Amino acid sequence: MFTVEQIKAAHSKVKSGADFPSYIQDIKSLGVTFYETFVTDGHTIYYGTNGYKTTSSAKYEALTIAKNNSNTNTRP
């Protein structure tokens, strides 16, 4: 299957948004079927076939996410 290091190597080729479709094709060819990135700390779980998955490290300290929006600004 694939490793986080292989995915990082594919991502290192991305220099602009125009490179993103090639990046997606590269990670698909590695076997990535989908991935989830978490806002709380920036880690990503990459999924492959037959239940395979691998997880990247957190990119930053965990953020506290409010359960309720207390924003009173109600712009249309």
N, CA, C and O of each residue as an XYZ file, in Angstrom:
304
protein
N       0.842     -1.182      0.000
C       0.000      0.000      0.000
C       0.888      1.246      0.000
O       2.054      1.181     -0.390
N       0.355      2.339      0.423
C       1.057      3.620      0.354
C       1.466      4.085      1.743
O       0.965      3.598      2.757
N       2.386      5.036      1.765
C       2.847      5.619      3.028
C       2.618      7.125      3.008
O       2.427      7.726      1.951
N       2.641      7.713      4.182
C       2.529      9.176      4.290
C       3.709      9.823      3.570
O       3.553     10.888      2.972
N       4.875      9.203      3.619
C       6.057      9.759      2.955
C       5.852      9.820      1.440
O       6.257     10.793      0.804
N       5.230      8.796      0.857
C       4.935      8.811     -0.580
C       3.954      9.936     -0.925
O       4.102     10.608     -1.945
N       2.972     10.129     -0.077
C       1.981     11.189     -0.310
C       2.647     12.554     -0.193
O       2.371     13.451     -0.990
N       3.521     12.715      0.794
C       4.244     13.983      0.949
C       5.120     14.261     -0.273
O       5.224     15.405     -0.716
N       5.745     13.224     -0.815
C       6.583     13.388     -2.008
C       5.733     13.852     -3.189
O       6.158     14.721     -3.951
N       4.545     13.287     -3.348
C       3.641     13.714     -4.428
C       3.195     15.152     -4.194
O       3.094     15.936     -5.138
N       2.928     15.498     -2.936
C       2.463     16.853     -2.614
C       3.563     17.893     -2.828
O       3.272     19.051     -3.129
N       4.810     17.488     -2.676
C       5.917     18.438     -2.840
C       6.016     18.977     -4.271
O       6.651     20.005     -4.505
N       5.391     18.289     -5.219
C       5.389     18.740     -6.614
C       4.365     19.834     -6.875
O       4.404     20.476     -7.924
N       3.446     20.057     -5.931
C       2.386     21.055     -6.111
C       2.956     22.439     -5.832
O       3.368     22.739     -4.711
N       2.976     23.269     -6.851
C       3.478     24.642     -6.713
C       2.358     25.669     -6.850
O       2.504     26.809     -6.409
N       1.232     25.266     -7.463
C       0.084     26.165     -7.615
C      -1.163     25.308     -7.764
O      -1.081     24.082     -7.845
N      -2.301     25.954     -7.799
C      -3.568     25.252     -7.973
C      -3.627     24.458     -9.266
O      -4.343     23.461     -9.354
N      -2.882     24.892    -10.262
C      -2.863     24.191    -11.550
C      -2.252     22.795    -11.408
O      -2.536     21.914    -12.219
N      -1.415     22.585    -10.384
C      -0.769     21.293    -10.163
C      -1.640     20.309     -9.379
O      -1.330     19.120     -9.305
N      -2.719     20.807     -8.801
C      -3.529     19.976     -7.908
C      -4.135     18.755     -8.603
O      -4.094     17.669     -8.025
N      -4.696     18.872     -9.813
C      -5.239     17.668    -10.470
C      -4.191     16.561    -10.650
O      -4.506     15.381    -10.496
N      -2.968     16.930    -10.971
C      -1.904     15.930    -11.108
C      -1.593     15.272     -9.769
O      -1.350     14.067     -9.701
N      -1.602     16.070     -8.707
C      -1.375     15.543     -7.355
C      -2.437     14.501     -7.009
O      -2.118     13.428     -6.497
N      -3.682     14.816     -7.288
C      -4.759     13.873     -6.992
C      -4.563     12.583     -7.791
O      -4.730     11.489     -7.252
N      -4.216     12.703     -9.047
C      -3.967     11.506     -9.855
C      -2.785     10.705     -9.304
O      -2.812      9.474     -9.310
N      -1.754     11.399     -8.831
C      -0.587     10.720     -8.261
C      -0.967      9.914     -7.011
O      -0.570      8.757     -6.873
N      -1.735     10.527     -6.102
C      -2.070      9.791     -4.881
C      -3.094      8.690     -5.166
O      -3.108      7.665     -4.485
N      -3.947      8.901     -6.167
C      -4.853      7.817     -6.567
C      -4.059      6.630     -7.101
O      -4.398      5.479     -6.827
N      -3.004      6.909     -7.863
C      -2.187      5.818     -8.410
C      -1.427      5.077     -7.301
O      -1.055      3.916     -7.470
N      -1.199      5.754     -6.166
C      -0.591      5.091     -5.014
C      -1.571      4.149     -4.324
O      -1.166      3.218     -3.627
N      -2.877      4.403     -4.527
C      -3.902      3.577     -3.896
C      -4.805      4.321     -2.941
O      -5.665      3.710     -2.306
N      -4.629      5.645     -2.821
C      -5.499      6.432     -1.948
C      -6.888      6.510     -2.581
O      -7.033      6.928     -3.730
N      -7.914      6.099     -1.816
C      -9.285      6.172     -2.327
C      -9.996      7.430     -1.841
O     -10.829      7.992     -2.552
N      -9.665      7.869     -0.629
C     -10.150      9.146     -0.120
C      -9.348      9.507      1.117
O      -8.605      8.685      1.654
N      -9.508     10.759      1.567
C      -8.816     11.179      2.780
C      -9.650     12.196      3.531
O     -10.516     12.860      2.963
N      -9.367     12.305      4.838
C     -10.028     13.271      5.715
C      -8.945     14.081      6.411
O      -7.986     13.524      6.947
N      -9.106     15.401      6.397
C      -8.193     16.283      7.118
C      -8.969     16.944      8.246
O     -10.081     17.429      8.035
N      -8.399     16.966      9.430
C      -9.090     17.439     10.618
C      -8.651     18.848     11.001
O      -7.461     19.131     11.132
N      -9.633     19.719     11.176
C      -9.393     21.120     11.521
C      -8.749     21.234     12.893
O      -7.945     22.136     13.124
N      -9.085     20.345     13.791
C      -8.604     20.462     15.166
C      -7.089     20.533     15.281
O      -6.569     21.288     16.103
N      -6.364     19.749     14.463
C      -4.901     19.780     14.555
C      -4.192     19.605     13.211
O      -2.963     19.567     13.165
N      -4.943     19.499     12.131
C      -4.362     19.416     10.796
C      -3.889     18.035     10.371
O      -3.292     17.901      9.303
N      -4.137     16.999     11.178
C      -3.717     15.661     10.746
C      -4.673     15.147      9.671
O      -5.815     15.596      9.569
N      -4.187     14.204      8.879
C      -4.980     13.641      7.792
C      -4.952     12.127      7.883
O      -3.913     11.527      8.160
N      -6.111     11.515      7.645
C      -6.205     10.067      7.539
C      -6.425      9.748      6.065
O      -7.371     10.241      5.450
N      -5.546      8.919      5.502
C      -5.632      8.501      4.105
C      -6.132      7.063      4.069
O      -5.622      6.206      4.791
N      -7.129      6.799      3.227
C      -7.743      5.485      3.138
C      -7.443      4.834      1.797
O      -7.356      5.502      0.767
N      -7.287      3.516      1.832
C      -7.097      2.726      0.627
C      -8.086      1.578      0.600
O      -9.060      1.576      1.353
N      -7.847      0.621     -0.245
C      -8.744     -0.522     -0.372
C      -8.559     -1.506      0.782
O      -7.548     -1.485      1.484
N      -9.549     -2.357      0.957
C      -9.527     -3.422      1.970
C      -9.289     -2.903      3.382
O      -8.637     -3.568      4.186
N      -9.819     -1.707      3.690
C      -9.718     -1.152      5.041
C      -8.364     -0.570      5.396
O      -8.134     -0.214      6.552
N      -7.459     -0.465      4.428
C      -6.139      0.099      4.712
C      -6.257      1.591      5.001
O      -7.017      2.298      4.339
N      -5.506      2.068      5.991
C      -5.424      3.507      6.256
C      -4.112      3.827      6.946
O      -3.516      2.988      7.622
N      -3.683      5.054      6.757
C      -2.491      5.566      7.421
C      -2.767      7.020      7.786
O      -3.558      7.696      7.129
N      -2.118      7.485      8.821
C      -2.408      8.811      9.364
C      -1.155      9.664      9.422
O      -0.093      9.200      9.838
N      -1.286     10.920      9.001
C      -0.170     11.862      9.116
C      -0.158     12.443     10.530
O      -1.144     12.360     11.262
N       0.950     13.015     10.883
C       1.077     13.666     12.188
C       0.287     14.968     12.211
O      -0.045     15.534     11.169
N      -0.004     15.428     13.419
C      -0.658     16.729     13.585
C       0.271     17.819     13.059
O       1.491     17.726     13.194
N      -0.318     18.852     12.459
C       0.481     19.958     11.928
C       0.625     21.096     12.931
O       1.517     21.934     12.800
N      -0.259     21.128     13.942
C      -0.222     22.162     14.962
C      -0.923     21.657     16.208
O      -1.579     20.616     16.183
N      -0.781     22.403     17.306
C      -1.445     22.024     18.550
C      -2.948     22.013     18.355
O      -3.487     22.786     17.562
N      -3.612     21.145     19.072
C      -5.067     20.998     18.941
C      -5.769     22.319     19.264
O      -5.462     22.986     20.252
N      -6.708     22.665     18.411
C      -7.532     23.854     18.608
C      -8.806     23.466     19.349
O      -9.298     22.347     19.205
N      -9.334     24.385     20.134
C     -10.617     24.154     20.766
C     -11.680     24.665     19.815
O     -11.659     25.826     19.408
N     -12.600     23.799     19.467
C     -13.688     24.158     18.554
C     -14.961     24.319     19.373
O     -15.359     23.403     20.092
N     -15.601     25.481     19.268
C     -16.824     25.747     20.025
C     -17.962     24.853     19.538
O     -18.090     24.588     18.342
N     -18.787     24.391     20.481
C     -19.938     23.572     20.113
C     -21.050     24.426     19.532
O     -21.824     23.966     18.694
N     -21.125     25.662     19.977
C     -22.165     26.578     19.502
C     -21.527     27.847     18.956
O     -20.520     28.324     19.478
N     -22.114     28.376     17.920
C     -21.650     29.620     17.342
C     -22.207     30.771     18.166
O     -23.424     30.916     18.279
N     -21.349     31.574     18.732
C     -21.803     32.705     19.535
C     -21.717     34.007     18.747
O     -21.829     35.089     19.324
N     -21.522     33.910     17.443
C     -21.422     35.085     16.583
C     -22.797     35.751     16.489
O     -23.772     35.127     16.069
N     -22.863     37.023     16.885
C     -24.142     37.727     16.837
C     -24.264     38.590     15.601
O     -25.292     39.234     15.392
N     -23.243     38.611     14.787
C     -23.277     39.353     13.531
C     -24.117     38.565     12.529
O     -23.777     37.437     12.174
N     -25.190     39.154     12.088
C     -26.111     38.430     11.205
C     -26.213     39.132      9.853
O     -27.289     39.563      9.440
N     -25.101     39.236      9.190
C     -25.102     39.842      7.867
C     -25.894     38.960      6.907
O     -25.878     37.734      7.018
N     -26.599     39.608      5.948
C     -27.372     38.809      4.998
C     -26.485     38.066      4.029
O     -26.983     37.346      3.163
